Amino acid sequence: MQIAYIKFNSREDQVRGFYELATKARVTSLPGGVYAVPLKALPLLDEQNISYRRATDAEVPLNHGSIRTPVAAVL
């Protein structure tokens, strides 16, 4: 499955877009408002006129890395 990393252009688009993706496709939320969605799901957003943009290369590794390597707990 090919993945696109996106950010919504407004809070309203984020709420509507996340709802559409969560109910009709698979979506993963990353810190910083970045979402990982299948490429095939992007037309769902376009059909509903939900505004989004592709996340930049700088945004994706930073946010994705914080999920993969969480801060270690100090005991």
N, C-alpha and C positions, 0 to 999 in steps of 0.2 A: 504494500500500500504506500503510495506516495503522499507525503505530508507537506502542507504549506503552513508557515508560521505567519500569523496575522495579528494586527491590532485594529480595534475599532476606532473610528474617528470621533465619536462622541459617547457620552455615558448612555444616552438613549439607544444608540446603535448597539452598544455593548450588551445592554439588557435584552433587547429584541433579538440580536444575533446569537447570543448564548442560548436563549430559549429555543430558537429555531434549530440550532445545531444539536442541542442536548436532546431534543425530542425526535429528531429525524436522522441524526448521524452520530458520529463519535467525535467528541471534542475533549481536549486536555487543556486545562488552564495552568499557565505558568506564572510565576511572579512578574510584576511589572505590566500586567494587562496583555501579555502575549498568549495567544491561543494556538495550539497545534490541531489542525483539522485536515481531513483527507481532501485531496485536490477535487475529488468528485463531489464534495459537499459545498464547494464555493458557489455553484449555481443557485443553491437554496438561498444564499444571502442576496445574490443579484436579483432573483425573482421578487424578493420582498423589499427591494431598494434599500438595503442595509449597507451603510457606507463603512468600508474597511480599507486597510492598506496592508501590503506585505511588510512584515517586520524586517528591520535592517539586519545585516550580518552581525553588527555590534550588539544588538538587543538579544538575539537568539542564544548565542553561547553563554552570555552572562546569566540570563534567566534560566536556561536549561541546566547550566552547571550548578546553580544553587539547589536544584531539586536532586541532582545526582550525587552531590557532595555536601550533605548538610553539615552544619557546625557540630563538632563533637562536644558532648556534654563533659563538663569537668566535675569529677567526683571528689 
